Amino acid sequence: MRPELAEFDQNGITPWRMLRSMSPELRGVVTNLHDALKEMRSCVFRAGNLVLTDEQVARQAWLEPDALARTLPVIMQAGFMAKDDAGALYSPHLYDKLLKKEEREARKALADQYWQQAEETGVMPEGLTRKQISARLNGAKGGRRRKGETPEAHAARRARELQEQQAQRTMPLMGVVSGGKTQTENPNKKPNGFSVTGNSVSGFPIDLEERDIHIPSSSISGETEKPKTQPLDDALVQKLAARMMSASGLGADQAGFAVSFARGWLGQGVSEDLIVSAIAAHRRKMDENRETPRTMGVFKAPVQRAISGEGVAELLADAAPDTAPAPEWKQQADEAWRKQCSVYSSSMRQLGDFGRLNREWPEIAAKHGLPACERSRAAYEAYFREGLEVAA
């Protein structure tokens, strides 16, 4: 049995591990519902063309009707259960598993049909198994695609590999000029890459009268001198670390990590403004996604992308100055929104229950001086904009 759905988004399914954040009662109800569907070998609570009611579903899953009625809205909101177009309760996870199984069976059926035709026509090499022939075909096509790699990216990568192989085949070999070894030399001694005979090295003349030319001993032995690096100014490192801490919004416990990162990036010659801009841009993204950074290491990858040039356009767009300063209500709304993101995250870690947090959020918001409105950026902006208009 399968649900009656006009469309189904397999990419929008809630990860199963998110069930850990639900309350014990909700986890038990979800587990009972899935166990009942597995016993029925189905992914939807339906008996033929009959759609089971919530009371019938509760009996089928060994649940009390009032327990299912109390928890089902939150379970459906979290995405662990849903209802199809006919109103039948079904599991998106089990339906996704069924669709993937059918796709694998379809691919296997096509492969079996291909090999059956190949055996009937006799085009397959004799003495080789199906696995060996498949390995040869895959190797001729450049091997299997990597995880998450599209066919276009696979073809482009294969073309680059072929070009590199062709370049290696046509690359001239670098020979070593023999050092004129005589019969009296030790045969186990490694020969020199060049020889000195008279006033020439490997056949190239050298004017011994040119005293201005100085050849260091390290160049003859094949060693290169490492450039001497100037020690970094501690005051400059601490100044950059303070700017990084201000842009990230982290506490004083991350000051040591900020100093370490600042010293490393300054040692590479990275601009201070580029580092601070990358950290500030990533912090704004985290605020929009309702995320709160905990360590300075969160900003290491964004800074590295900015250094390599991958995030230059994005940083320029984020750092572009506005034609006019933001109004006062917009500044208040942004400040309140950042504060509620931090409060919401810390409250979720303390309670560990998504449903309870949503029920108690008005009291929590009032306790921290947050507005009593919908928890969205648009609602916060509307709240402060209307408040200033009324005050004016």
KARA-V135402 format. One record per residue. N is the residue number from 1. RES is the residue in one letter. D_FIRST is the distance of its C-alpha to the first C-alpha in Angstrom with 1 decimal. Layout:
<<N | RES | D_FIRST> <N | RES | D_FIRST>>
This chain:
<<1 | M | 0.0> <2 | R | 3.8> <3 | P | 6.9> <4 | E | 9.6> <5 | L | 12.4> <6 | A | 15.6> <7 | E | 16.5> <8 | F | 15.6> <9 | D | 18.6> <10 | Q | 18.0> <11 | N | 21.7> <12 | G | 21.7> <13 | I | 19.6> <14 | T | 21.8> <15 | P | 23.0> <16 | W | 21.8> <17 | R | 25.5> <18 | M | 26.3> <19 | L | 24.9> <20 | R | 28.3> <21 | S | 30.0> <22 | M | 28.2> <23 | S | 29.9> <24 | P | 29.3> <25 | E | 27.7> <26 | L | 25.1> <27 | R | 24.4> <28 | G | 23.9> <29 | V | 21.5> <30 | V | 19.3> <31 | T | 19.5> <32 | N | 18.6> <33 | L | 15.5> <34 | H | 14.3> <35 | D | 15.4> <36 | A | 13.5> <37 | L | 10.1> <38 | K | 11.4> <39 | E | 12.5> <40 | M | 9.3> <41 | R | 8.0> <42 | S | 5.2> <43 | C | 6.6> <44 | V | 6.5> <45 | F | 8.6> <46 | R | 7.5> <47 | A | 8.7> <48 | G | 8.1> <49 | N | 10.0> <50 | L | 11.6> <51 | V | 11.6> <52 | L | 13.0> <53 | T | 16.4> <54 | D | 17.9> <55 | E | 19.8> <56 | Q | 17.0> <57 | V | 15.2> <58 | A | 18.7> <59 | R | 19.1> <60 | Q | 15.8> <61 | A | 17.0> <62 | W | 20.6> <63 | L | 22.0> <64 | E | 24.7> <65 | P | 23.7> <66 | D | 26.6> <67 | A | 25.7> <68 | L | 22.3> <69 | A | 23.9> <70 | R | 26.6> <71 | T | 24.7> <72 | L | 21.5> <73 | P | 23.5> <74 | V | 24.9> <75 | I | 21.7> <76 | M | 20.1> <77 | Q | 23.4> <78 | A | 23.4> <79 | G | 20.0> <80 | F | 18.3> <81 | M | 15.8> <82 | A | 15.2> <83 | K | 14.0> <84 | D | 12.4> <85 | D | 14.5> <86 | A | 13.5> <87 | G | 14.5> <88 | A | 11.3> <89 | L | 12.0> <90 | Y | 10.1> <91 | S | 11.7> <92 | P | 13.2> <93 | H | 14.2> <94 | L | 11.1> <95 | Y | 9.6> <96 | D | 13.1> <97 | K | 13.0> <98 | L | 10.1> <99 | L | 12.0> <100 | K | 15.2> <101 | K | 14.1> <102 | E | 13.4> <103 | E | 16.7> <104 | R | 18.5> <105 | E | 17.4> <106 | A | 18.5> <107 | R | 21.8> <108 | K | 22.3> <109 | A | 21.9> <110 | L | 24.5> <111 | A | 26.8> <112 | D | 26.7> <113 | Q | 27.5> <114 | Y | 30.3> <115 | W | 31.8> <116 | Q | 31.6> <117 | Q | 33.6> <118 | A | 36.0> <119 | E | 36.7> <120 | E | 37.3> <121 | T | 39.7> <122 | G | 41.4> <123 | V | 41.5> <124 | M | 40.5> <125 | P | 43.4> <126 | E | 44.3> <127 | G | 44.4> <128 | L | 41.7> <129 | T | 38.2> <130 | R | 35.1> <131 | K | 35.0> <132 | Q | 38.7> <133 | I | 38.3> <134 | S | 35.3> <135 | A | 37.6> <136 | R | 40.4> <137 | L | 38.3> <138 | N | 36.9> <139 | G | 40.4> <140 | A | 41.8> <141 | K | 39.3> <142 | G | 40.3> <143 | G | 37.8> <144 | R | 34.3> <145 | R | 33.6> <146 | R | 34.1> <147 | K | 31.3> <148 | G | 30.7> <149 | E | 33.2> <150 | T | 32.5> <151 | P | 33.6> <152 | E | 36.6> <153 | A | 37.7> <154 | H | 37.3> <155 | A | 39.5> <156 | A | 42.1> <157 | R | 42.3> <158 | R | 42.7> <159 | A | 45.5> <160 | R | 47.3> <161 | E | 47.2> <162 | L | 48.7> <163 | Q | 51.4> <164 | E | 52.3> <165 | Q | 52.5> <166 | Q | 54.7> <167 | A | 56.9> <168 | Q | 57.4> <169 | R | 58.5> <170 | T | 61.0> <171 | M | 62.4> <172 | P | 66.0> <173 | L | 66.9> <174 | M | 69.2> <175 | G | 72.1> <176 | V | 74.3> <177 | V | 78.0> <178 | S | 79.9> <179 | G | 82.5> <180 | G | 85.3> <181 | K | 85.0> <182 | T | 88.2> <183 | Q | 88.8> <184 | T | 90.0> <185 | E | 86.8> <186 | N | 84.3> <187 | P | 81.6> <188 | N | 79.0> <189 | K | 79.5> <190 | K | 76.9> <191 | P | 78.6> <192 | N | 79.0> <193 | G | 77.2> <194 | F | 80.6> <195 | S | 84.2> <196 | V | 87.4> <197 | T | 90.4> <198 | G | 93.5> <199 | N | 92.5> <200 | S | 89.0> <201 | V | 85.5> <202 | S | 83.6> <203 | G | 86.0> <204 | F | 85.8> <205 | P | 89.2> <206 | I | 89.7> <207 | D | 92.6> <208 | L | 93.9> <209 | E | 96.1> <210 | E | 93.2> <211 | R | 93.4> <212 | D | 91.0> <213 | I | 87.9> <214 | H | 86.5> <215 | I | 83.8> <216 | P | 82.4> <217 | S | 82.1> <218 | S | 78.4> <219 | S | 77.8> <220 | I | 79.6> <221 | S | 77.6> <222 | G | 74.3> <223 | E | 73.5> <224 | T | 72.8> <225 | E | 73.9> <226 | K | 71.2> <227 | P | 71.8> <228 | K | 73.0> <229 | T | 70.8> <230 | Q | 72.4> <231 | P | 71.4> <232 | L | 69.2> <233 | D | 70.8> <234 | D | 69.3> <235 | A | 69.9> <236 | L | 67.9> <237 | V | 65.0> <238 | Q | 65.0> <239 | K | 65.2> <240 | L | 62.1> <241 | A | 60.3> <242 | A | 61.1> <243 | R | 59.8> <244 | M | 56.6> <245 | M | 56.2> <246 | S | 56.8> <247 | A | 54.3> <248 | S | 51.5> <249 | G | 52.2> <250 | L | 52.0> <251 | G | 54.3> <252 | A | 57.5> <253 | D | 55.7> <254 | Q | 54.6> <255 | A | 58.1> <256 | G | 58.8> <257 | F | 55.7> <258 | A | 56.8> <259 | V | 60.2> <260 | S | 58.9> <261 | F | 56.6> <262 | A | 59.5> <263 | R | 61.9> <264 | G | 59.6> <265 | W | 58.9> <266 | L | 62.5> <267 | G | 63.5> <268 | Q | 61.4> <269 | G | 63.2> <270 | V | 60.3> <271 | S | 61.3> <272 | E | 61.1> <273 | D | 59.8> <274 | L | 57.0> <275 | I | 55.8> <276 | V | 56.0> <277 | S | 54.3> <278 | A | 51.3> <279 | I | 51.0> <280 | A | 51.3> <281 | A | 48.7> <282 | H | 46.1> <283 | R | 46.9> <284 | R | 46.2> <285 | K | 42.8> <286 | M | 42.0> <287 | D | 43.2> <288 | E | 41.0> <289 | N | 37.9> <290 | R | 39.0> <291 | E | 39.9> <292 | T | 43.1> <293 | P | 44.9> <294 | R | 46.2> <295 | T | 48.3> <296 | M | 50.4> <297 | G | 48.4> <298 | V | 45.6> <299 | F | 48.0> <300 | K | 49.1> <301 | A | 46.5> <302 | P | 47.1> <303 | V | 50.9> <304 | Q | 50.5> <305 | R | 48.4> <306 | A | 51.2> <307 | I | 53.8> <308 | S | 52.2> <309 | G | 52.0> <310 | E | 48.2> <311 | G | 48.4> <312 | V | 51.7> <313 | A | 50.4> <314 | E | 48.1> <315 | L | 51.0> <316 | L | 53.3> <317 | A | 50.9> <318 | D | 50.4> <319 | A | 54.2> <320 | A | 55.4> <321 | P | 57.6> <322 | D | 56.8> <323 | T | 59.3> <324 | A | 59.7> <325 | P | 59.2> <326 | A | 56.1> <327 | P | 56.9> <328 | E | 57.4> <329 | W | 54.2> <330 | K | 52.2> <331 | Q | 53.8> <332 | Q | 53.2> <333 | A | 49.5> <334 | D | 49.1> <335 | E | 50.9> <336 | A | 48.9> <337 | W | 45.6> <338 | R | 46.6> <339 | K | 47.6> <340 | Q | 44.3> <341 | C | 42.4> <342 | S | 44.5> <343 | V | 44.3> <344 | Y | 40.5> <345 | S | 40.0> <346 | S | 42.5> <347 | S | 41.0> <348 | M | 37.5> <349 | R | 39.0> <350 | Q | 40.9> <351 | L | 38.2> <352 | G | 35.2> <353 | D | 32.9> <354 | F | 31.5> <355 | G | 31.0> <356 | R | 34.5> <357 | L | 36.1> <358 | N | 34.8> <359 | R | 36.1> <360 | E | 39.4> <361 | W | 39.9> <362 | P | 42.3> <363 | E | 44.6> <364 | I | 44.5> <365 | A | 45.2> <366 | A | 48.2> <367 | K | 49.5> <368 | H | 49.7> <369 | G | 51.2> <370 | L | 48.2> <371 | P | 47.5> <372 | A | 45.3> <373 | C | 43.0> <374 | E | 39.5> <375 | R | 39.1> <376 | S | 39.1> <377 | R | 41.9> <378 | A | 42.2> <379 | A | 42.5> <380 | Y | 45.2> <381 | E | 47.1> <382 | A | 47.0> <383 | Y | 48.2> <384 | F | 51.2> <385 | R | 52.1> <386 | E | 52.2> <387 | G | 54.2> <388 | L | 56.9> <389 | E | 57.1> <390 | V | 57.7> <391 | A | 60.2> <392 | A | 62.0>>
